[in-house]
């Protein structure tokens, strides 16, 4: 005798969060990527040096990476 799954059990729900990008109802997790963290030091140095053009370009790069 074959057992058929009831309707609704063949689907997966997704929970979006801050610590993890997404958590599925089956327990699988997608980790949050920090792609722009490498530019934080360069941005801080450019801001302290008051280099406006470099600050603008770094902000644009960070926004594009997000």
Gaussian input, Z-matrix of N, CA and C with variables (Angstrom, degrees):
# hf/3-21g

backbone

0 1
 N
 C     1     B1
 C     2     B2     1     A1
 N     3     B3     2     A2     1     D1
 C     4     B4     3     A3     2     D2
 C     5     B5     4     A4     3     D3
 N     6     B6     5     A5     4     D4
 C     7     B7     6     A6     5     D5
 C     8     B8     7     A7     6     D6
 N     9     B9     8     A8     7     D7
 C    10    B10     9     A9     8     D8
 C    11    B11    10    A10     9     D9
 N    12    B12    11    A11    10    D10
 C    13    B13    12    A12    11    D11
 C    14    B14    13    A13    12    D12
 N    15    B15    14    A14    13    D13
 C    16    B16    15    A15    14    D14
 C    17    B17    16    A16    15    D15
 N    18    B18    17    A17    16    D16
 C    19    B19    18    A18    17    D17
 C    20    B20    19    A19    18    D18
 N    21    B21    20    A20    19    D19
 C    22    B22    21    A21    20    D20
 C    23    B23    22    A22    21    D21
 N    24    B24    23    A23    22    D22
 C    25    B25    24    A24    23    D23
 C    26    B26    25    A25    24    D24
 N    27    B27    26    A26    25    D25
 C    28    B28    27    A27    26    D26
 C    29    B29    28    A28    27    D27
 N    30    B30    29    A29    28    D28
 C    31    B31    30    A30    29    D29
 C    32    B32    31    A31    30    D30
 N    33    B33    32    A32    31    D31
 C    34    B34    33    A33    32    D32
 C    35    B35    34    A34    33    D33
 N    36    B36    35    A35    34    D34
 C    37    B37    36    A36    35    D35
 C    38    B38    37    A37    36    D36
 N    39    B39    38    A38    37    D37
 C    40    B40    39    A39    38    D38
 C    41    B41    40    A40    39    D39
 N    42    B42    41    A41    40    D40
 C    43    B43    42    A42    41    D41
 C    44    B44    43    A43    42    D42
 N    45    B45    44    A44    43    D43
 C    46    B46    45    A45    44    D44
 C    47    B47    46    A46    45    D45
 N    48    B48    47    A47    46    D46
 C    49    B49    48    A48    47    D47
 C    50    B50    49    A49    48    D48
 N    51    B51    50    A50    49    D49
 C    52    B52    51    A51    50    D50
 C    53    B53    52    A52    51    D51
 N    54    B54    53    A53    52    D52
 C    55    B55    54    A54    53    D53
 C    56    B56    55    A55    54    D54
 N    57    B57    56    A56    55    D55
 C    58    B58    57    A57    56    D56
 C    59    B59    58    A58    57    D57
 N    60    B60    59    A59    58    D58
 C    61    B61    60    A60    59    D59
 C    62    B62    61    A61    60    D60
 N    63    B63    62    A62    61    D61
 C    64    B64    63    A63    62    D62
 C    65    B65    64    A64    63    D63
 N    66    B66    65    A65    64    D64
 C    67    B67    66    A66    65    D65
 C    68    B68    67    A67    66    D66
 N    69    B69    68    A68    67    D67
 C    70    B70    69    A69    68    D68
 C    71    B71    70    A70    69    D69
 N    72    B72    71    A71    70    D70
 C    73    B73    72    A72    71    D71
 C    74    B74    73    A73    72    D72
 N    75    B75    74    A74    73    D73
 C    76    B76    75    A75    74    D74
 C    77    B77    76    A76    75    D75
 N    78    B78    77    A77    76    D76
 C    79    B79    78    A78    77    D77
 C    80    B80    79    A79    78    D78
 N    81    B81    80    A80    79    D79
 C    82    B82    81    A81    80    D80
 C    83    B83    82    A82    81    D81
 N    84    B84    83    A83    82    D82
 C    85    B85    84    A84    83    D83
 C    86    B86    85    A85    84    D84
 N    87    B87    86    A86    85    D85
 C    88    B88    87    A87    86    D86
 C    89    B89    88    A88    87    D87
 N    90    B90    89    A89    88    D88
 C    91    B91    90    A90    89    D89
 C    92    B92    91    A91    90    D90
 N    93    B93    92    A92    91    D91
 C    94    B94    93    A93    92    D92
 C    95    B95    94    A94    93    D93
 N    96    B96    95    A95    94    D94
 C    97    B97    96    A96    95    D95
 C    98    B98    97    A97    96    D96
 N    99    B99    98    A98    97    D97
 C   100   B100    99    A99    98    D98
 C   101   B101   100   A100    99    D99
 N   102   B102   101   A101   100   D100
 C   103   B103   102   A102   101   D101
 C   104   B104   103   A103   102   D102
 N   105   B105   104   A104   103   D103
 C   106   B106   105   A105   104   D104
 C   107   B107   106   A106   105   D105
 N   108   B108   107   A107   106   D106
 C   109   B109   108   A108   107   D107
 C   110   B110   109   A109   108   D108
 N   111   B111   110   A110   109   D109
 C   112   B112   111   A111   110   D110
 C   113   B113   112   A112   111   D111
 N   114   B114   113   A113   112   D112
 C   115   B115   114   A114   113   D113
 C   116   B116   115   A115   114   D114
 N   117   B117   116   A116   115   D115
 C   118   B118   117   A117   116   D116
 C   119   B119   118   A118   117   D117
 N   120   B120   119   A119   118   D118
 C   121   B121   120   A120   119   D119
 C   122   B122   121   A121   120   D120
 N   123   B123   122   A122   121   D121
 C   124   B124   123   A123   122   D122
 C   125   B125   124   A124   123   D123
 N   126   B126   125   A125   124   D124
 C   127   B127   126   A126   125   D125
 C   128   B128   127   A127   126   D126
 N   129   B129   128   A128   127   D127
 C   130   B130   129   A129   128   D128
 C   131   B131   130   A130   129   D129
 N   132   B132   131   A131   130   D130
 C   133   B133   132   A132   131   D131
 C   134   B134   133   A133   132   D132
 N   135   B135   134   A134   133   D133
 C   136   B136   135   A135   134   D134
 C   137   B137   136   A136   135   D135
 N   138   B138   137   A137   136   D136
 C   139   B139   138   A138   137   D137
 C   140   B140   139   A139   138   D138
 N   141   B141   140   A140   139   D139
 C   142   B142   141   A141   140   D140
 C   143   B143   142   A142   141   D141
 N   144   B144   143   A143   142   D142
 C   145   B145   144   A144   143   D143
 C   146   B146   145   A145   144   D144
 N   147   B147   146   A146   145   D145
 C   148   B148   147   A147   146   D146
 C   149   B149   148   A148   147   D147
 N   150   B150   149   A149   148   D148
 C   151   B151   150   A150   149   D149
 C   152   B152   151   A151   150   D150
 N   153   B153   152   A152   151   D151
 C   154   B154   153   A153   152   D152
 C   155   B155   154   A154   153   D153
 N   156   B156   155   A155   154   D154
 C   157   B157   156   A156   155   D155
 C   158   B158   157   A157   156   D156
 N   159   B159   158   A158   157   D157
 C   160   B160   159   A159   158   D158
 C   161   B161   160   A160   159   D159
 N   162   B162   161   A161   160   D160
 C   163   B163   162   A162   161   D161
 C   164   B164   163   A163   162   D162
 N   165   B165   164   A164   163   D163
 C   166   B166   165   A165   164   D164
 C   167   B167   166   A166   165   D165
 N   168   B168   167   A167   166   D166
 C   169   B169   168   A168   167   D167
 C   170   B170   169   A169   168   D168
 N   171   B171   170   A170   169   D169
 C   172   B172   171   A171   170   D170
 C   173   B173   172   A172   171   D171
 N   174   B174   173   A173   172   D172
 C   175   B175   174   A174   173   D173
 C   176   B176   175   A175   174   D174
 N   177   B177   176   A176   175   D175
 C   178   B178   177   A177   176   D176
 C   179   B179   178   A178   177   D177
 N   180   B180   179   A179   178   D178
 C   181   B181   180   A180   179   D179
 C   182   B182   181   A181   180   D180
 N   183   B183   182   A182   181   D181
 C   184   B184   183   A183   182   D182
 C   185   B185   184   A184   183   D183
 N   186   B186   185   A185   184   D184
 C   187   B187   186   A186   185   D185
 C   188   B188   187   A187   186   D186
 N   189   B189   188   A188   187   D187
 C   190   B190   189   A189   188   D188
 C   191   B191   190   A190   189   D189
 N   192   B192   191   A191   190   D190
 C   193   B193   192   A192   191   D191
 C   194   B194   193   A193   192   D192
 N   195   B195   194   A194   193   D193
 C   196   B196   195   A195   194   D194
 C   197   B197   196   A196   195   D195

   B1=1.4430
   B2=1.5317
   B3=1.3001
   B4=1.4585
   B5=1.5229
   B6=1.3084
   B7=1.4619
   B8=1.5204
   B9=1.3157
   B10=1.4561
   B11=1.5203
   B12=1.3345
   B13=1.4650
   B14=1.5257
   B15=1.3149
   B16=1.4578
   B17=1.5230
   B18=1.2890
   B19=1.4599
   B20=1.5273
   B21=1.3360
   B22=1.4523
   B23=1.5150
   B24=1.3425
   B25=1.4513
   B26=1.5180
   B27=1.3025
   B28=1.4552
   B29=1.5282
   B30=1.3101
   B31=1.4627
   B32=1.5156
   B33=1.3345
   B34=1.4649
   B35=1.5196
   B36=1.3208
   B37=1.4623
   B38=1.5160
   B39=1.3302
   B40=1.4601
   B41=1.5180
   B42=1.3315
   B43=1.4579
   B44=1.5217
   B45=1.3259
   B46=1.4607
   B47=1.5238
   B48=1.3324
   B49=1.4455
   B50=1.5114
   B51=1.3442
   B52=1.4504
   B53=1.5222
   B54=1.3280
   B55=1.4660
   B56=1.5143
   B57=1.3138
   B58=1.4666
   B59=1.5213
   B60=1.3311
   B61=1.4563
   B62=1.5212
   B63=1.3127
   B64=1.4581
   B65=1.5195
   B66=1.3342
   B67=1.4556
   B68=1.5167
   B69=1.3051
   B70=1.4679
   B71=1.5235
   B72=1.3169
   B73=1.4605
   B74=1.5210
   B75=1.3425
   B76=1.4584
   B77=1.5253
   B78=1.3397
   B79=1.4587
   B80=1.5146
   B81=1.3166
   B82=1.4675
   B83=1.5295
   B84=1.3380
   B85=1.4601
   B86=1.5195
   B87=1.3175
   B88=1.4560
   B89=1.5221
   B90=1.3130
   B91=1.4581
   B92=1.5186
   B93=1.3193
   B94=1.4621
   B95=1.5202
   B96=1.3078
   B97=1.4619
   B98=1.5149
   B99=1.2974
   B100=1.4702
   B101=1.5189
   B102=1.3176
   B103=1.4500
   B104=1.5195
   B105=1.3069
   B106=1.4535
   B107=1.5270
   B108=1.3060
   B109=1.4634
   B110=1.5296
   B111=1.3209
   B112=1.4623
   B113=1.5124
   B114=1.3271
   B115=1.4610
   B116=1.5321
   B117=1.3252
   B118=1.4649
   B119=1.5268
   B120=1.3189
   B121=1.4673
   B122=1.5183
   B123=1.3257
   B124=1.4602
   B125=1.5215
   B126=1.3210
   B127=1.4594
   B128=1.5270
   B129=1.3191
   B130=1.4564
   B131=1.5300
   B132=1.3228
   B133=1.4590
   B134=1.5238
   B135=1.3229
   B136=1.4643
   B137=1.5294
   B138=1.3229
   B139=1.4622
   B140=1.5260
   B141=1.3291
   B142=1.4640
   B143=1.5247
   B144=1.3405
   B145=1.4597
   B146=1.5255
   B147=1.3211
   B148=1.4694
   B149=1.5218
   B150=1.3257
   B151=1.4514
   B152=1.5383
   B153=1.3446
   B154=1.4614
   B155=1.5245
   B156=1.3141
   B157=1.4703
   B158=1.5164
   B159=1.3201
   B160=1.4624
   B161=1.5214
   B162=1.3308
   B163=1.4642
   B164=1.5282
   B165=1.3315
   B166=1.4698
   B167=1.5194
   B168=1.3312
   B169=1.4622
   B170=1.5282
   B171=1.3252
   B172=1.4644
   B173=1.5255
   B174=1.3339
   B175=1.4670
   B176=1.5240
   B177=1.3218
   B178=1.4726
   B179=1.5381
   B180=1.3128
   B181=1.4654
   B182=1.5256
   B183=1.3388
   B184=1.4641
   B185=1.5134
   B186=1.3276
   B187=1.4685
   B188=1.5172
   B189=1.3161
   B190=1.4649
   B191=1.5196
   B192=1.3150
   B193=1.4700
   B194=1.5110
   B195=1.3304
   B196=1.4645
   B197=1.4902
   A1=108.54
   A2=116.97
   A3=121.58
   A4=110.37
   A5=113.63
   A6=119.47
   A7=107.93
   A8=116.26
   A9=120.83
   A10=108.80
   A11=117.23
   A12=118.12
   A13=110.14
   A14=114.83
   A15=118.09
   A16=109.71
   A17=116.19
   A18=120.36
   A19=109.80
   A20=115.40
   A21=120.34
   A22=113.04
   A23=117.92
   A24=120.20
   A25=112.30
   A26=117.68
   A27=120.32
   A28=111.81
   A29=117.34
   A30=121.50
   A31=110.00
   A32=114.54
   A33=120.83
   A34=108.44
   A35=116.85
   A36=121.66
   A37=109.81
   A38=116.81
   A39=122.03
   A40=108.96
   A41=116.26
   A42=122.75
   A43=107.89
   A44=117.60
   A45=121.65
   A46=108.90
   A47=116.09
   A48=119.61
   A49=112.97
   A50=115.90
   A51=121.59
   A52=112.52
   A53=117.76
   A54=119.59
   A55=111.09
   A56=117.03
   A57=122.83
   A58=107.30
   A59=116.05
   A60=118.88
   A61=110.27
   A62=116.99
   A63=121.04
   A64=109.41
   A65=116.05
   A66=122.82
   A67=107.50
   A68=116.68
   A69=121.50
   A70=109.51
   A71=116.42
   A72=120.44
   A73=112.67
   A74=117.58
   A75=119.54
   A76=112.10
   A77=118.28
   A78=122.75
   A79=115.16
   A80=118.59
   A81=121.46
   A82=109.57
   A83=116.46
   A84=121.20
   A85=110.59
   A86=116.26
   A87=123.25
   A88=107.23
   A89=116.98
   A90=120.14
   A91=110.86
   A92=115.35
   A93=121.31
   A94=109.18
   A95=116.56
   A96=121.81
   A97=111.44
   A98=117.08
   A99=122.84
   A100=107.94
   A101=115.46
   A102=120.87
   A103=113.23
   A104=117.72
   A105=121.20
   A106=113.06
   A107=118.27
   A108=121.50
   A109=112.68
   A110=117.38
   A111=120.83
   A112=113.28
   A113=117.23
   A114=120.81
   A115=113.14
   A116=117.78
   A117=119.91
   A118=112.40
   A119=117.52
   A120=120.05
   A121=111.07
   A122=117.43
   A123=120.86
   A124=111.01
   A125=116.20
   A126=120.44
   A127=110.93
   A128=117.50
   A129=121.06
   A130=110.85
   A131=116.97
   A132=120.72
   A133=110.46
   A134=117.01
   A135=120.54
   A136=111.29
   A137=117.48
   A138=120.24
   A139=111.63
   A140=116.83
   A141=119.32
   A142=111.61
   A143=116.60
   A144=121.25
   A145=111.25
   A146=117.16
   A147=123.52
   A148=112.22
   A149=115.04
   A150=122.39
   A151=107.23
   A152=115.58
   A153=120.74
   A154=113.11
   A155=117.36
   A156=118.76
   A157=111.38
   A158=117.01
   A159=120.01
   A160=110.64
   A161=117.36
   A162=121.20
   A163=109.91
   A164=117.07
   A165=120.63
   A166=111.36
   A167=116.87
   A168=119.56
   A169=111.48
   A170=116.96
   A171=119.50
   A172=111.18
   A173=117.44
   A174=120.01
   A175=110.53
   A176=117.02
   A177=120.61
   A178=110.83
   A179=117.30
   A180=120.76
   A181=111.33
   A182=116.00
   A183=120.26
   A184=110.48
   A185=117.21
   A186=120.86
   A187=111.16
   A188=117.43
   A189=120.67
   A190=111.75
   A191=117.30
   A192=120.18
   A193=111.99
   A194=117.30
   A195=120.27
   A196=109.49
   D1=126.98
   D2=179.57
   D3=-90.28
   D4=140.24
   D5=178.79
   D6=-100.92
   D7=125.16
   D8=177.97
   D9=-98.81
   D10=133.04
   D11=177.22
   D12=-68.81
   D13=143.45
   D14=178.52
   D15=-70.63
   D16=159.28
   D17=-177.47
   D18=-65.71
   D19=139.32
   D20=-179.90
   D21=103.42
   D22=-18.72
   D23=-179.68
   D24=-86.67
   D25=-11.49
   D26=179.87
   D27=-91.26
   D28=6.91
   D29=-179.38
   D30=-111.57
   D31=155.10
   D32=-179.94
   D33=-120.30
   D34=132.26
   D35=175.34
   D36=-91.44
   D37=150.52
   D38=-178.49
   D39=-122.19
   D40=130.93
   D41=177.52
   D42=-112.75
   D43=117.73
   D44=178.98
   D45=-88.79
   D46=137.13
   D47=-177.57
   D48=-143.66
   D49=-174.72
   D50=-178.29
   D51=-94.11
   D52=-40.79
   D53=-178.67
   D54=-76.62
   D55=-38.54
   D56=174.25
   D57=-117.06
   D58=145.36
   D59=179.38
   D60=-62.63
   D61=-46.06
   D62=179.28
   D63=-153.67
   D64=146.71
   D65=174.31
   D66=-126.19
   D67=122.86
   D68=179.94
   D69=-84.78
   D70=160.04
   D71=-179.21
   D72=-68.86
   D73=-15.88
   D74=176.49
   D75=-88.21
   D76=2.31
   D77=175.85
   D78=99.56
   D79=-7.44
   D80=179.24
   D81=-71.93
   D82=137.12
   D83=-177.77
   D84=-122.42
   D85=141.96
   D86=172.25
   D87=-106.77
   D88=121.22
   D89=-177.16
   D90=-73.97
   D91=149.93
   D92=178.27
   D93=-76.43
   D94=130.34
   D95=178.64
   D96=-88.54
   D97=141.80
   D98=177.21
   D99=-116.30
   D100=71.66
   D101=-173.61
   D102=-75.86
   D103=-20.84
   D104=-174.51
   D105=-100.93
   D106=-2.34
   D107=-176.44
   D108=-65.14
   D109=-26.23
   D110=-179.62
   D111=-68.11
   D112=-20.95
   D113=-178.54
   D114=-93.70
   D115=-3.04
   D116=-177.58
   D117=-63.32
   D118=-42.03
   D119=-179.12
   D120=-65.91
   D121=-42.53
   D122=178.42
   D123=-62.98
   D124=-39.48
   D125=178.92
   D126=-65.23
   D127=-42.03
   D128=179.89
   D129=-63.73
   D130=-41.53
   D131=179.09
   D132=-64.70
   D133=-43.14
   D134=-179.87
   D135=-66.67
   D136=-35.82
   D137=178.34
   D138=-68.87
   D139=-39.34
   D140=177.79
   D141=-68.02
   D142=-32.87
   D143=179.35
   D144=-81.17
   D145=-5.09
   D146=-178.35
   D147=56.41
   D148=41.49
   D149=178.26
   D150=-94.00
   D151=92.82
   D152=-171.20
   D153=-65.10
   D154=-38.77
   D155=-178.14
   D156=-67.06
   D157=-40.50
   D158=179.10
   D159=-68.92
   D160=-36.60
   D161=178.30
   D162=-63.00
   D163=-42.83
   D164=179.02
   D165=-62.15
   D166=-44.29
   D167=-178.81
   D168=-67.10
   D169=-38.66
   D170=179.21
   D171=-68.16
   D172=-39.30
   D173=176.53
   D174=-62.26
   D175=-39.50
   D176=178.57
   D177=-65.84
   D178=-41.37
   D179=178.27
   D180=-63.24
   D181=-42.15
   D182=179.52
   D183=-64.64
   D184=-43.22
   D185=179.77
   D186=-63.90
   D187=-38.99
   D188=179.37
   D189=-68.43
   D190=-33.54
   D191=179.63
   D192=-72.31
   D193=-29.98
   D194=178.43
   D195=-68.55

